[in-house]
Amino acid sequence: MALHPLAGKPAPSDMLVNIPRLISAYYTTHPDANNLDEQVSFGTSGHRGSSLATKFNEAHILAISQSICEYRQKAGIRGPLYLGMDTHALSEPAQATAVEVFAANGVELFIQADLGYAPTPAISHAILTFNNSRSGTRADGVVITPSHNPPDDGGFKYNPPEGGPAPSETTKTIQDRANEILADGLKTVKRLPLKQAMQASNVHHYDFMMPYINDLENVIDMAAIAQAGLKIGVDPMGGAAIDYWEPIAEKYGLDLTIVNTAVDPTFRFMTVDKDGKIRMDCSSPYAMASLIRLKDDFDIAFGNDPDVDRHGIVTKSSGLLNPNHYLAVAIWYLFQHRPSWPADAAIGKTLVSSSMIDRVANHLGRRLAEVPVGFKYFVDGLVDGSFGFGGEESAGASFLRHNGNVWTTDKDGIILNLLAAEITAVTQRDPGDQYQELENLFGSPVYQRSDAPASREQKAILSNLSPEMVSASTMAGEPIAAKLTHAPGNGAAIGGLKVVTENGWFAARPSGTEEIYKIYAESFKGEDHLRQIQAEAKEIVQAAFDSA
């Protein structure tokens, strides 16, 4: 994809979403229950879409909320439901709708006091804190967020009692029942007027923030950061962490500057992403251009997306770190500075993350657990401590407390940001410098994601490939060492194909929303070798299409 001429530049006013029109569409536009494009659809992180496209409207949230209530009843979940939201314009109306339904169904509902924002990691932390201190009664949660998606999108994701993203069987149950409710004209939805719901005895106004902040010292060496006197810069990118950073700095004595304090549902303060859209992607150098320009003003700087499940690390030495590079550095550091972690705690990575992580794991003598794309695959391992760390290439990760117990089972951008400060404080080298040292030890990989066209039928073939359907024996001049359609870490289907050689690999996965498939590729032999892998990847996949 060609770089958009506005990439990295301030968003012009004519690009901003019309917020009144967006909110009006939420209430006045009604989905067609027989139209697949307008039905409830849970992807890897819940149901997402724009009210202007009839994909995220009041009817969707009424149906999803009622479906969750029925799911909880059948699953025997009787504890509180913790409800958080981010700063997208559609989050507040969706929260109001959800409160009306949860209150009417008698759910013990906890929402942020003063209708404030509550980010994903704080909700996961609250669920686990409740469930770890009690037996029998279980809590769960919902976060209303489309993550880093553009300003006109809304999102609604369910976290079960394990605290992280729900497994596919759970989201399918909720999705299918929600679509039944839509098709039946919402007749089975229980609902109270908002004023009555907000005053109901089962609706509690709660502070998610300070319990989370007060517990941070049990997962990050906050004292080391303070003692080092680091000058820290933070860009919340107008997201749900906006009120978190000042109390964190105050409690732990940090020299921390919030470089952008604005909250605006148009996100007019953003610089435009590579494709010409406003997108709060803290792993994008174009979306993060404002903070990158300030890199020399701070010892370490970082940003988060609106629901704070992603991290973006800006260093003096390297600017914005590639997410794969930072994951490798975080793993390298953590497994050498957490002596109380279980000796057999594994390193969890998604199969499209860099093989630099494989080399780091091998050097550390730690088991590598490679799983399909989706943070849900790390949840069980983080809960029982068999995974010390779980991370994915899209800049999301979490890890254990100092004592080896679970912290969060959803992605936590705050602790990954603070870890960058801890690394800088303890080693006196920022994570960019640390990554250069890893390249000196293990080689310099080149990584890229690209797209190729694919019909709906071809995407279905790709999703259901078997290794036997891949006839190639070499790739880019090297023998193929593995042809994977199931992840080696847990045996789960990857919904695509990964082909591995000694010095390179590619993974191909169909897009869930477009007539394309995505090709992730990496080479430890340079750009030319990477281009060869990418070209042969398309040939290998096309041959599989032809044979099918």
Wavefront OBJ file of the C-alpha trace (Angstrom):
o trace
v 0.000 0.000 0.000
v 1.349 3.399 -0.996
v 1.987 5.858 1.804
v -0.794 8.433 2.067
v 0.405 12.042 1.546
v -1.002 13.037 4.968
v 0.773 10.217 6.841
v 2.414 11.574 9.976
v 0.842 15.010 9.546
v -1.864 16.640 11.717
v -5.384 15.555 10.823
v -7.141 18.254 8.746
v -10.544 19.433 9.935
v -12.368 17.985 6.930
v -11.244 14.515 8.018
v -12.906 14.703 11.427
v -15.989 12.601 12.055
v -19.302 14.397 12.606
v -19.960 13.359 16.221
v -23.638 14.476 16.431
v -24.389 12.514 13.253
v -22.524 9.482 14.617
v -24.465 9.493 17.900
v -27.756 10.130 16.106
v -27.130 7.118 13.867
v -26.477 4.973 16.960
v -30.061 5.568 18.116
v -31.961 6.055 14.850
v -30.467 3.518 12.440
v -31.659 -0.063 12.870
v -29.789 -3.113 11.569
v -31.360 -5.613 9.200
v -31.155 -8.919 11.070
v -31.092 -10.788 7.747
v -28.104 -8.858 6.418
v -24.834 -10.564 7.386
v -22.995 -7.237 7.268
v -25.352 -5.759 9.878
v -25.464 -8.695 12.296
v -23.497 -9.043 15.523
v -20.044 -10.423 14.704
v -17.418 -11.128 17.346
v -13.891 -11.035 15.927
v -10.694 -11.590 17.897
v -11.594 -8.692 20.223
v -15.371 -8.460 20.310
v -17.979 -6.785 18.122
v -16.814 -3.652 16.295
v -18.081 -1.203 13.722
v -19.543 2.225 13.021
v -23.113 3.336 13.633
v -22.933 5.146 10.291
v -22.465 1.768 8.574
v -25.215 0.116 10.697
v -22.647 -2.095 12.405
v -22.658 -0.634 15.928
v -26.097 0.651 16.904
v -28.332 0.591 19.944
v -30.027 -2.606 18.761
v -26.675 -4.412 18.590
v -25.762 -3.424 22.153
v -29.217 -4.302 23.503
v -28.964 -7.755 21.931
v -25.345 -8.389 22.981
v -25.970 -7.233 26.567
v -29.052 -9.445 26.914
v -27.137 -12.362 25.410
v -24.325 -11.867 27.946
v -26.877 -11.877 30.781
v -28.299 -15.174 29.544
v -24.806 -16.616 29.066
v -23.853 -15.678 32.636
v -27.003 -17.339 33.960
v -26.311 -20.611 32.130
v -22.607 -20.557 33.051
v -23.376 -20.005 36.740
v -21.548 -16.663 36.911
v -23.154 -14.931 39.882
v -20.501 -12.425 40.897
v -20.101 -8.809 39.793
v -19.729 -7.719 36.200
v -17.111 -4.988 35.830
v -17.947 -2.598 32.992
v -15.347 -0.267 31.495
v -15.282 2.048 28.504
v -12.771 4.044 26.509
v -12.957 7.523 24.970
v -14.438 6.723 21.551
v -17.606 8.700 20.893
v -19.801 5.598 20.704
v -18.522 4.182 24.009
v -20.650 6.384 26.273
v -24.010 5.737 24.558
v -23.154 2.033 24.399
v -22.364 2.038 28.118
v -25.724 3.690 28.849
v -27.510 1.009 26.811
v -25.591 -1.794 28.513
v -26.319 -0.402 31.994
v -30.050 -0.348 31.196
v -29.960 -4.053 30.255
v -27.608 -5.318 32.957
v -29.544 -3.457 35.651
v -32.877 -4.867 34.456
v -31.451 -8.392 34.497
v -30.338 -8.068 38.117
v -26.600 -8.206 37.364
v -24.360 -6.858 40.149
v -22.826 -4.217 37.944
v -19.767 -2.072 38.718
v -19.075 0.997 36.567
v -16.414 3.682 36.941
v -17.494 6.401 39.369
v -18.598 9.690 37.783
v -19.072 7.846 34.472
v -15.326 8.007 33.950
v -13.176 5.857 31.722
v -11.887 2.422 32.715
v -9.224 0.811 30.506
v -8.942 -2.855 29.569
v -6.098 -3.742 31.992
v -7.950 -2.210 34.969
v -11.014 -4.335 34.193
v -8.924 -7.513 33.866
v -7.140 -6.633 37.125
v -10.472 -6.096 38.916
v -11.888 -9.426 37.700
v -8.819 -11.381 38.794
v -8.515 -9.561 42.125
v -12.099 -10.484 42.991
v -11.848 -14.073 41.801
v -8.477 -14.742 43.448
v -9.789 -13.598 46.840
v -12.998 -15.656 46.810
v -14.122 -19.163 46.026
v -17.378 -20.083 44.370
v -18.735 -16.714 43.270
v -17.045 -15.497 40.083
v -16.772 -12.058 38.466
v -16.458 -11.209 34.782
v -16.386 -8.035 32.712
v -17.094 -6.031 29.587
v -14.952 -3.314 27.998
v -16.646 -0.979 25.524
v -13.902 -0.161 23.048
v -12.832 -0.658 19.426
v -9.209 -0.445 20.608
v -7.080 1.681 18.238
v -9.736 1.831 15.503
v -10.793 5.161 13.919
v -12.990 7.636 15.825
v -16.288 6.613 14.209
v -15.995 3.010 15.416
v -17.430 1.437 18.535
v -16.531 -1.863 20.141
v -17.905 -4.252 22.766
v -15.824 -7.112 24.173
v -16.558 -9.686 26.882
v -13.999 -10.961 29.392
v -15.036 -14.137 31.285
v -13.930 -14.977 34.865
v -10.409 -15.788 33.664
v -10.048 -12.047 33.083
v -8.861 -12.046 29.488
v -10.435 -12.206 26.036
v -13.175 -14.813 25.803
v -12.461 -18.060 23.924
v -14.077 -18.583 20.534
v -16.757 -20.953 21.805
v -17.913 -18.331 24.315
v -18.004 -15.454 21.844
v -19.823 -17.632 19.303
v -22.465 -18.487 21.897
v -22.943 -14.803 22.754
v -22.876 -13.744 19.101
v -25.376 -16.358 17.905
v -27.851 -15.668 20.695
v -27.533 -11.912 20.116
v -28.423 -12.397 16.460
v -31.438 -14.491 17.468
v -32.537 -11.638 19.724
v -32.062 -9.160 16.852
v -34.063 -11.366 14.489
v -36.870 -11.587 17.051
v -37.168 -7.814 17.200
v -35.483 -7.469 20.634
v -38.627 -8.818 22.308
v -36.716 -10.737 24.984
v -34.508 -7.802 26.015
v -35.029 -6.693 29.606
v -34.403 -2.973 30.022
v -34.828 -0.172 32.549
v -34.866 3.575 31.813
v -31.328 4.888 32.286
v -32.093 7.094 35.303
v -33.766 4.206 37.095
v -30.971 1.821 36.105
v -28.242 4.140 37.402
v -30.011 4.333 40.761
v -30.723 0.593 41.022
v -29.379 -1.197 44.084
v -27.430 -3.638 41.913
v -25.545 -0.873 40.034
v -22.421 0.270 41.877
v -20.230 3.305 41.138
v -16.683 2.132 41.746
v -13.105 3.340 41.354
v -11.128 0.911 39.180
v -8.137 3.227 39.037
v -6.551 3.376 42.491
v -6.660 -0.374 43.301
v -4.830 -0.935 40.021
v -2.314 1.874 40.600
v -1.628 0.859 44.207
v -0.826 -2.672 43.028
v 1.645 -1.673 40.304
v 4.661 -2.031 42.596
v 3.950 -5.769 42.705
v 4.544 -6.158 38.971
v 7.019 -3.323 38.148
v 10.089 -2.157 40.099
v 8.650 1.314 40.635
v 11.290 2.167 43.261
v 14.098 1.603 40.743
v 12.437 3.938 38.254
v 12.025 6.653 40.878
v 15.562 6.280 42.210
v 17.031 6.594 38.719
v 15.368 9.994 38.327
v 14.336 9.264 34.763
v 12.612 11.975 32.804
v 9.546 10.257 31.354
v 7.150 11.425 28.636
v 3.656 9.999 28.170
v 1.096 10.467 25.415
v -2.251 8.861 26.403
v -3.433 9.588 22.835
v -6.716 10.873 24.224
v -7.483 7.463 25.705
v -8.760 5.869 28.890
v -5.384 6.164 30.675
v -5.684 9.956 30.676
v -6.450 10.087 34.413
v -4.027 7.300 35.392
v -0.611 8.746 34.717
v -0.671 11.689 37.120
v -1.660 9.520 40.142
v 0.976 6.960 39.116
v 3.631 9.684 39.056
v 2.450 11.116 42.378
v 2.292 7.795 44.238
v 5.661 6.503 43.051
v 7.594 9.774 42.832
v 8.211 9.778 39.084
v 9.386 12.708 36.966
v 6.657 12.241 34.386
v 5.225 14.678 31.859
v 1.913 14.092 30.077
v 2.589 15.661 26.689
v -1.044 15.593 25.542
v -3.912 15.984 28.023
v -6.694 16.346 25.443
v -9.730 14.083 25.294
v -11.737 14.756 22.151
v -13.962 12.166 20.410
v -12.869 13.445 16.995
v -9.221 12.769 17.993
v -8.367 15.970 16.139
v -4.971 16.125 17.868
v -3.770 12.945 16.112
v -1.351 12.733 13.240
v -2.684 10.683 10.347
v -1.772 7.011 9.962
v -0.039 5.553 6.900
v -3.304 4.891 5.015
v -4.753 8.377 5.518
v -7.033 7.466 8.431
v -7.085 8.759 11.981
v -6.111 5.704 13.977
v -4.795 5.707 17.544
v -2.216 3.021 16.872
v 0.671 3.510 19.270
v 2.817 1.081 17.253
v 2.582 3.241 14.113
v 5.356 5.819 13.540
v 2.819 7.961 11.663
v 0.197 7.970 14.419
v 2.956 8.483 17.006
v 4.750 11.256 15.092
v 3.996 13.912 17.732
v 5.665 11.935 20.523
v 8.540 10.756 18.351
v 9.439 14.398 17.691
v 9.922 14.822 21.458
v 12.148 11.757 21.938
v 15.254 13.762 22.869
v 13.360 15.593 25.616
v 12.982 12.422 27.690
v 15.034 9.452 28.873
v 12.114 7.246 27.853
v 8.676 8.031 26.430
v 5.619 5.979 25.586
v 2.000 6.035 24.442
v -1.132 3.904 24.598
v -4.178 3.318 22.430
v -7.650 4.404 23.716
v -8.408 1.292 25.800
v -4.760 1.021 26.929
v -4.187 -2.583 25.914
v -1.351 -1.625 23.552
v 1.997 0.053 24.123
v 4.286 2.230 22.033
v 7.845 2.766 23.269
v 9.882 5.789 22.142
v 13.604 5.806 22.944
v 16.374 8.330 22.450
v 18.499 5.725 20.711
v 15.979 4.352 18.219
v 12.835 6.490 18.188
v 9.664 4.377 18.146
v 10.589 0.751 18.715
v 9.143 -1.840 16.379
v 6.701 -3.915 18.504
v 8.566 -7.150 17.732
v 11.840 -5.572 18.839
v 10.395 -4.438 22.147
v 8.808 -7.822 22.857
v 12.213 -9.441 22.436
v 13.851 -6.901 24.776
v 11.085 -7.250 27.378
v 11.461 -11.036 27.396
v 15.259 -10.825 27.536
v 15.090 -8.514 30.536
v 12.200 -10.057 32.481
v 13.476 -13.611 32.475
v 16.767 -12.384 33.925
v 15.264 -10.013 36.527
v 12.344 -11.947 38.014
v 14.039 -14.547 40.241
v 10.784 -15.620 41.896
v 9.137 -16.646 38.638
v 8.687 -20.400 38.180
v 11.774 -21.989 36.682
v 9.621 -23.650 34.040
v 7.543 -20.563 33.143
v 7.318 -20.395 29.355
v 7.581 -17.530 26.889
v 4.323 -17.129 24.977
v 4.290 -15.583 21.497
v 1.914 -15.530 18.560
v 3.127 -17.412 15.517
v 3.422 -14.193 13.482
v 5.763 -12.595 16.020
v 9.475 -12.298 15.277
v 11.759 -15.325 15.418
v 14.149 -13.116 17.366
v 11.978 -14.203 20.315
v 12.724 -17.858 19.477
v 16.450 -17.149 19.598
v 16.153 -15.242 22.865
v 14.118 -18.082 24.405
v 16.654 -20.661 23.262
v 19.529 -18.659 24.752
v 17.661 -18.269 28.047
v 16.856 -21.976 28.140
v 13.128 -21.259 28.361
v 10.304 -23.151 26.694
v 8.742 -21.241 23.812
v 4.966 -21.570 23.461
v 3.930 -20.448 19.976
v 0.164 -19.977 19.661
v -2.296 -18.713 17.009
v -3.065 -15.016 16.667
v -5.224 -13.838 19.581
v -4.397 -12.939 23.164
v -7.030 -15.407 24.379
v -4.463 -18.173 23.869
v -2.282 -16.768 26.667
v -5.033 -16.521 29.279
v -4.801 -19.966 30.891
v -0.990 -19.904 30.993
v -0.920 -16.494 32.683
v -3.584 -17.567 35.179
v -1.679 -20.639 36.367
v 1.814 -19.141 36.000
v 2.950 -21.597 33.330
v 3.529 -18.575 31.060
v 5.787 -15.870 32.464
v 5.015 -13.643 29.510
v 2.538 -13.555 26.658
v 2.913 -11.129 23.772
v 1.793 -10.505 20.212
v 3.335 -8.637 17.321
v 0.616 -5.969 17.354
v 2.112 -4.399 20.515
v 0.069 -6.186 23.173
v 1.460 -8.163 26.101
v 1.221 -8.958 29.792
v 3.392 -10.788 32.309
v 3.428 -12.138 35.852
v 3.820 -10.294 39.128
v 7.207 -10.289 40.857
v 6.112 -13.319 42.918
v 5.106 -15.354 39.862
v 1.353 -14.949 40.278
v -1.033 -13.627 37.656
v -1.300 -9.859 37.103
v -3.669 -9.426 34.138
v -4.783 -11.865 31.471
v -5.578 -9.181 28.936
v -3.051 -6.963 27.227
v -1.715 -4.255 29.560
v -0.143 -1.232 27.901
v 0.597 0.485 31.207
v 2.900 -2.192 32.606
v 4.674 -2.632 29.264
v 5.319 1.110 29.204
v 6.540 1.154 32.784
v 8.713 -1.882 32.071
v 10.548 0.198 29.455
v 11.295 2.715 32.221
v 12.392 -0.075 34.574
v 14.720 -1.517 31.931
v 16.244 1.923 31.374
v 16.615 2.537 35.101
v 18.107 -0.843 36.027
v 20.404 -1.380 33.037
v 21.133 2.308 32.362
v 20.436 1.576 28.686
v 17.155 2.202 26.960
v 15.270 -0.634 25.179
v 16.505 0.579 21.782
v 20.099 0.079 22.898
v 19.132 -3.275 24.386
v 17.696 -4.440 21.065
v 20.910 -3.537 19.249
v 22.717 -5.839 21.667
v 20.274 -8.647 20.830
v 20.998 -8.146 17.130
v 24.719 -8.370 17.880
v 24.086 -11.702 19.600
v 21.462 -13.297 17.380
v 21.398 -11.548 14.006
v 19.331 -8.785 12.405
v 15.902 -9.882 11.192
v 13.854 -7.989 8.606
v 10.086 -8.289 9.106
v 7.137 -7.107 7.051
v 3.417 -7.677 6.612
v 1.872 -7.455 3.150
v -1.449 -8.365 1.527
v -2.471 -10.438 -1.491
v -5.884 -10.760 -3.144
v -8.055 -13.765 -2.328
v -11.675 -14.655 -3.037
v -14.039 -15.833 -0.318
v -13.547 -19.414 -1.552
v -9.760 -19.075 -1.488
v -9.861 -17.629 2.024
v -11.900 -20.656 3.119
v -9.294 -22.964 1.575
v -6.484 -21.126 3.352
v -8.312 -21.390 6.660
v -8.549 -25.160 6.316
v -5.215 -26.156 4.782
v -3.358 -29.265 5.863
v 0.467 -29.488 5.660
v 0.116 -32.196 2.996
v -1.474 -29.657 0.652
v 1.823 -27.732 0.526
v 4.070 -29.442 -2.034
v 7.127 -27.137 -1.886
v 10.264 -28.527 -0.241
v 12.406 -25.383 -0.342
v 11.822 -21.670 0.123
v 14.149 -18.813 -0.819
v 17.050 -21.230 -1.301
v 16.672 -23.074 1.998
v 15.060 -26.424 2.881
v 11.640 -26.052 4.504
v 11.912 -27.157 8.134
v 8.210 -26.938 9.044
v 4.806 -26.528 7.416
v 2.388 -25.511 10.148
v -1.394 -25.314 10.113
v -1.643 -25.852 13.873
v 0.346 -23.905 16.461
v 3.145 -25.916 18.093
v 2.528 -24.292 21.487
v -1.026 -25.584 21.993
v -2.029 -27.559 18.909
v -4.769 -25.079 18.006
v -5.600 -24.429 14.360
v -3.973 -21.237 13.116
v -6.573 -20.581 10.440
v -3.858 -20.388 7.806
v -0.343 -21.580 7.044
v 3.166 -20.970 8.364
v 6.257 -22.176 6.501
v 9.643 -22.078 8.263
v 13.281 -22.389 7.162
v 16.486 -21.894 9.129
v 16.729 -18.178 8.381
v 13.210 -17.139 7.448
v 9.499 -17.829 7.533
v 6.161 -16.641 6.296
v 2.654 -16.985 7.648
v -0.485 -16.499 5.547
v -3.868 -15.808 7.126
v -7.153 -14.755 5.502
v -8.623 -11.374 6.364
v -11.926 -11.484 8.177
v -13.217 -8.292 6.556
v -11.577 -7.928 3.131
v -11.026 -10.072 0.025
v -7.336 -10.495 0.822
v -5.002 -12.685 2.784
v -2.229 -11.320 4.964
v 1.370 -12.416 4.537
v 3.701 -12.009 7.510
v 7.326 -12.679 6.606
v 10.742 -12.426 8.206
v 14.323 -13.024 7.134
v 17.599 -13.106 9.029
v 19.470 -12.726 5.707
v 18.385 -9.249 4.641
v 15.893 -7.375 2.468
v 16.544 -9.327 -0.733
v 15.967 -12.630 1.020
v 12.768 -11.243 2.549
v 11.486 -10.234 -0.905
v 12.247 -13.745 -2.143
v 10.306 -15.263 0.767
v 7.353 -12.981 0.080
v 7.315 -13.858 -3.625
v 7.583 -17.595 -3.008
v 4.961 -17.364 -0.258
v 2.416 -16.234 -2.854
v 3.466 -19.093 -5.141
v 3.146 -21.659 -2.335
v -0.277 -20.375 -1.345
v -1.462 -20.206 -4.979
v -0.321 -23.798 -5.529
v -2.368 -24.821 -2.495
v -5.385 -22.978 -3.925
v -4.914 -24.758 -7.260
v -4.551 -28.209 -5.714
v -7.672 -27.667 -3.620
l 1 2 3 4 5 6 7 8 9 10 11 12 13 14 15 16 17 18 19 20 21 22 23 24 25 26 27 28 29 30 31 32 33 34 35 36 37 38 39 40 41 42 43 44 45 46 47 48 49 50 51 52 53 54 55 56 57 58 59 60 61 62 63 64 65 66 67 68 69 70 71 72 73 74 75 76 77 78 79 80 81 82 83 84 85 86 87 88 89 90 91 92 93 94 95 96 97 98 99 100 101 102 103 104 105 106 107 108 109 110 111 112 113 114 115 116 117 118 119 120 121 122 123 124 125 126 127 128 129 130 131 132 133 134 135 136 137 138 139 140 141 142 143 144 145 146 147 148 149 150 151 152 153 154 155 156 157 158 159 160 161 162 163 164 165 166 167 168 169 170 171 172 173 174 175 176 177 178 179 180 181 182 183 184 185 186 187 188 189 190 191 192 193 194 195 196 197 198 199 200 201 202 203 204 205 206 207 208 209 210 211 212 213 214 215 216 217 218 219 220 221 222 223 224 225 226 227 228 229 230 231 232 233 234 235 236 237 238 239 240 241 242 243 244 245 246 247 248 249 250 251 252 253 254 255 256 257 258 259 260 261 262 263 264 265 266 267 268 269 270 271 272 273 274 275 276 277 278 279 280 281 282 283 284 285 286 287 288 289 290 291 292 293 294 295 296 297 298 299 300 301 302 303 304 305 306 307 308 309 310 311 312 313 314 315 316 317 318 319 320 321 322 323 324 325 326 327 328 329 330 331 332 333 334 335 336 337 338 339 340 341 342 343 344 345 346 347 348 349 350 351 352 353 354 355 356 357 358 359 360 361 362 363 364 365 366 367 368 369 370 371 372 373 374 375 376 377 378 379 380 381 382 383 384 385 386 387 388 389 390 391 392 393 394 395 396 397 398 399 400 401 402 403 404 405 406 407 408 409 410 411 412 413 414 415 416 417 418 419 420 421 422 423 424 425 426 427 428 429 430 431 432 433 434 435 436 437 438 439 440 441 442 443 444 445 446 447 448 449 450 451 452 453 454 455 456 457 458 459 460 461 462 463 464 465 466 467 468 469 470 471 472 473 474 475 476 477 478 479 480 481 482 483 484 485 486 487 488 489 490 491 492 493 494 495 496 497 498 499 500 501 502 503 504 505 506 507 508 509 510 511 512 513 514 515 516 517 518 519 520 521 522 523 524 525 526 527 528 529 530 531 532 533 534 535 536 537 538 539 540 541 542 543 544 545 546 547 548
